[in-house]
Structures are given as C-alpha cells and as structure tokens.
Amino acid sequence: MLQIRKKQMIAMILAGGQGSRLGILTQKIAKPAVPFGGKYRIIDFTLSNCTNSGIDTVGVLTQYMPLELNAYIGNGQPWDLDRQNGGISILQPYVKGKKGEWYTGTANSIYQNMHFIEASNPDYVLILSGDHVYKMNYDLMLEHHKAKGADCTISVIEVPIEEASRFGVMNCDESERIYEFEEKPEHPKSNLASMGVYIFTWSKLRDYLIKDEEDPESDNDFGKNIIPAMIKGGENMFAYKFAGYWKDVGTIESLWEANMDLLDPDMPISLYDPPWKIYSKNPVKPPQYIGKEADIKNSLITEGCVIEGTVTKSIIFQSVKIGKGAFVSNSIIMPGAEIKEGAVVEYTIVGEESIIEKDVTTGEYGGIDYSGSRPPITVIGQEIRRGEGAVICSGAMIDKDIEREEA
C-alpha cells in the first residue's frame, strides 16, 4: 500500500484540460506544456510556486495529450521534486477493477485520486491550475486559511468591474467571508475574481467530493458544484486577496500579452528574482550566435539561436534561426522554428519546428489603421512550412503547409 510520511499540505495540479481556446497551439500538446517566456512551459510557474512555498508532495493530473507534458515533468528534478518521500507524481485516469473512466470534471479528477491524497494523510489540500502565470507564496495563503478557521479559502484578485463577467466572482462581507459565488455573471456584484487557487481542509473536502460523486446530476466541477454546495451548507468559506501579477493564458490574445509583459521595462512579473526563481527543464544547447548584421531591440533571446536579421520586441525560444534580411517584430517564435531570409513576421506566434520560407509575410494587415490598438494575432501551428513569398493575413490560424497563395 502506498504510504508517505504525513504532510501538513499537499498540492494537486489540474493539468488535463484541452485548452481549446488556444486553437492549433494545443492540437498536439496539453495547454500547461505550451512554451512560454523564451525558456519555460506554462506549468513551470505553478510547479515553481509549490517548490518555493515549501510544498514537497505534488500530484499532476493529466488527461488530454499527456505525452509531452509527462515527459517534460519527468521525475520532477528541475523543481527539486525528485524525492523518495513525496515528490511529484503524474496522475492519469486508469482502469479500476473491470472498468475505467476519464476525468469527468475537476472535482471528479480529485475524487478519483483520493487514495493518493490519503497516502500523505494531509490536513490541507491545495488545488491549483497548471495554466496560469503568476508568483505566489502558498504558505502565506495557508496561514490565512488557518487564522480564519476556514474550511475553504479561495484566492481572488481584483479586476475592473467591466471585466468581472469573464470570471467566477466571489461576493464577500467585510471579514472576507464568502457568502455567494457567481460563475461569469452578466451583472457582477463584485470585482473579486477567482484565481482557481483553493485550499481545503481535507476532511471537509473529502465529504463533499463523495456526496458530489453520488449526485447523478452533478457536473463534478469545483466552480459549478463543490464551491456552491459548501456555501449552501454554511461552511466557513473565505477569500484570500492576491495583489500581484496573475494571468490566465488560456486564449491566443492573453498568451501573447503575457509574453509581451516580460518585455515591459517595469515588468509586472520578474524572472530575475533570486528568492523566487521560476525553475524549468533546460535543454543543453550551444550559446546563441548574433550575426554582425543582426539588429536586436527589446527582446528575449535564448540558447542555441542563430540571429542574422532584425528582431524587435519579440520572444525567441531555443534553437531558432532568423536569416539575413528577415524582420521579426512583436512576435513569439517557439523552439526550433526557422525564419528564412527576407521574411517579415509581425504580431505572430510561430509554433515549434515550423519554417517560414524566404520572403514570406505573416501578420499582414493590409494597410488597416490600428491606431491605439494592434492587429489580431496570427498563429502558425507546429511543424508547418510556408512556401516562398506566401502572404499570411493578420489573425489567420495556419495548421497545414501552404505554398505561395495568400492565407
């Protein structure tokens, strides 16, 4: 029988979602495995927060396209989670007895892994999403949870009231006690948006998971079922206000924006913070090479790159090649991609191992005046090749090879 030394709190990271709003970027990989910030994957932020908060037992629940994510996490060594007592565990759906089933919702995924949780006999369970970019000390949130005598604490962030309808909204009294939860309300009463970060007292959550699983009408979801049921049941539910940078990178626009935030001189989230490092699994690559005719401004360039063209305000991942006379601006070029001579790439996300041939133009916006805003983001999927001279219009999503015609 699996048995681990008792832990005060363990973390469960929900990383099995398809991420359909990221379109072709998640056709072959799960959303938490999408590259971010030049040398990271999205899930690195959640895993690093766990490590930096002193949490040494982490379950990662995967389901959709798990191969690359599972291989990336491996034994957890980059995050100091390769431990004999605890450490990191990949938790996928499996056959039990004569039958098995997929995770049918966020709450069901935790229910199916209660044996993993109970092996650590924790007092508290931290539920996290693997697709948010932020830095947070979960230990401070736990202290808040204990001080309030809470059964559940939900981390919230203040958003403009006009944007609150995009989120799950917590309505609280002056003591931060949650008395109502609204899922994407048309007319929100509060601007406190849920961050999808929950701390539960395990004995209480366990009871609600079992009851929820017995309800055939339930969606088995934390936001739709567990949280409302606990509020209705009169449990001690409190908000924990978070004042730092937090971004849900679940859409093309938000993914692009979060990457560009890293280039802000007043960077809202620092990657250069020794006390709170973001750890990642780094490939062994040679040093970057910057050609004598290259021109680079306000960009992140990582290992193994060969830059001979112009790069401005862009994120360039490892092993990218940018040829002479090529121009890359306001773009994200993912690992192993190649931008050949004379190509123009603007406001574009280029997927891994894709090739932009000579004189291709991507992000073409046809002279439209976007004063005060920007063109829609163009996306090129993984391992795609664009023929010489092709023109790819602003906002296009390319998931197959194209020749010279306009896309």
C-alpha positions, -999 to +999 in steps of 0.1 A: +000+000+000+013+035-009+023+053+023+041+085+026+051+104+058+023+127+070+022+161+053+006+192+065-005+202+030+000+186-005-008+202-039-029+188-067-024+205-101-052+203-126-033+199-159-056+177-181-076+203-200-075+205-238-071+243-239-093+246-270-092+284-269-055+282-278-066+265-311-038+250-331-012+255-304-028+227-284-035+203-312-005+182-302+002+191-266-017+199-234-021+236-225+002+235-195+030+223-218+028+252-242+061+271-243+062+305-226+087+333-220+116+321-240+127+291-219+097+279-199+065+260-201+033+274-186+032+248-159+067+259-146+051+288-127+027+266-107+054+240-100+079+266-090+054+282-067+050+249-050+087+244-046+093+280-034+064+276-009+079+245+007+054+221-007+072+188-015+043+165-024+026+173-057+002+154-079-002+165-115-035+153-130-031+149-168-055+136-194-055+154-228-024+149-250-003+140-219+028+126-236+049+158-240+038+172-206+046+139-188+080+137-205+088+173-196+079+169-159+097+135-157+108+128-121+105+165-111+142+171-107+143+207-121+118+217-094+135+198-066+106+174-065+125+142-072+120+129-037+117+095-021+092+107+004+066+127-015+079+144-046+060+147-079+035+121-093+018+121-126-019+110-121-038+099-152-072+082-154-069+044-151-089+012-151-103+002-117-115-034-114-133-042-147-139-006-157-123+028-161-133+063-169-119+096-180-119+125-155-154+139-160-147+172-142-123+190-119-138+176-088-141+141-102-104+141-110-096+148-074-122+122-063-105+095-085-072+102-067-083+103-031-061+073-024-031+094-035-041+122-011-048+099+018-015+082+015+000+115+028-027+120+054-027+158+049-045+183+070-050+205+039-051+201+002-041+229-023-059+227-056-042+245-085-045+251-122-015+243-144-021+271-169-017+304-151+013+327-150+019+342-116+042+341-085+025+333-052+035+321-017+010+294-009+023+291+026+011+327+033-023+316+020-023+286+043-016+308+073-046+329+063-067+298+060-057+286+095-062+320+111-097+323+097-106+287+108-117+282+072-130+250+056-121+265+022-100+295+012-102+308-024-076+332-038-091+362-055-077+391-075-094+425-081-103+431-118-120+460-135-157+456-128-164+458-165-143+426-170-156+407-140-182+389-161-154+369-176-146+352-143-161+334-114-168+361-089-168+359-051-191+381-031-178+387+004-186+405+036-162+428+054-145+399+071-137+383+037-163+356+043-177+344+010-215+343+010-221+339-027-203+326-058-213+337-093-200+319-124-194+345-151-223+367-141-238+391-166-241+418-140-214+411-114-219+424-078-182+423-070-148+426-088-132+398-068-123+372-095-114+336-085-079+327-095-086+289-094-064+285-063-081+267-035-070+255-001-094+230+015-094+214+049-091+178+036-116+161+060-142+186+049-134+184+011-134+146+012-170+146+024-182+169-003-163+150-030-181+118-020-215+135-019-209+151-052-199+119-069-232+103-057-252+130-074-260+119-110-270+154-119-236+169-109-211+182-134-184+171-108-168+206-110-154+228-083-168+260-096-202+247-106-208+222-078-184+219-049-180+256-040-217+264-043-226+233-022-202+243+006-216+279+006-251+265+008-240+241+035-229+270+057-192+260+057-165+286+066-155+300+032-131+329+029-114+349+002-076+355+001-068+387-017-038+385-040-022+417-051+005+405-075+006+397-113-017+369-124-027+359-160-049+332-173-031+324-206-060+303-219-065+323-251-042+334-280-046+370-271-038+365-234-008+342-242+007+368-265+000+396-240+016+377-211+048+371-231+049+407-241+046+417-205+080+402-199+095+429-222+080+458-202+107+479-186+085+479-155+080+442-158+049+432-136+064+398-130+101+394-126+121+365-140+152+380-123+141+374-087+167+351-069+145+345-038+116+333-060+131+316-091+110+301-118+126+267-125+124+248-158+138+218-176+165+234-197+178+217-229+216+215-234+222+240-263+252+259-275+254+297-269+233+320-290+250+335-321+243+371-331+255+379-366+274+411-375+244+424-395+218+415-368+198+442-351+180+432-318+160+455-296+139+448-265+137+411-269+144+378-251+168+355-270+177+321-255+202+293-261+211+278-294+197+306-315+213+320-347+202+356-353+213+373-385+182+395-392+163+422-373+144+413-341+124+438-321+100+434-291+099+396-295+104+364-276+128+339-293+130+304-279+159+280-281+174+268-314+155+294-335+172+306-367+165+340-382+181+346-416+197+377-431+173+404-440+144+388-421+123+411-399+106+398-367+085+422-346+060+418-317+061+381-322+068+348-303+090+323-321+088+289-304+116+263-302+133+251-333+115+274-357+132+290-387+126+324-403+144+325-436+160+354-455+137+383-463+107+370-444+086+395-424+069+382-392+047+406-373+022+401-344+026+363-349+031+332-328+052+307-348+049+271-335+077+247-327+098+234-356+079+255-382+096+270-412+089+305-426+104+304-461+121+332-479+101+364-485+070+352-466+050+378-449+029+369-418+006+392-399-001+412-430-029+437-421-035+453-455-030+489-445-057+489-419-052+516-393-049+500-358-040+533-341-044+529-304-047+491-306-029+463-326-037+438-353-052+404-344-025+378-336-016+354-364-008+318-353+013+292-372+009+257-358+037+232-351+059+218-378+043+239-406+061+251-437+051+282-456+061+284-493+083+312-506+066+346-510+034+335-493+013+362-476-005+353-444-031+378-432-034+392-398-054+369-374-051+338-395-045+304-379-024+281-401-025+244-394-012+230-427+016+237-451+009+264-477+026+274-509+025+309-524-011+317-521-025+342-496-039+326-464 
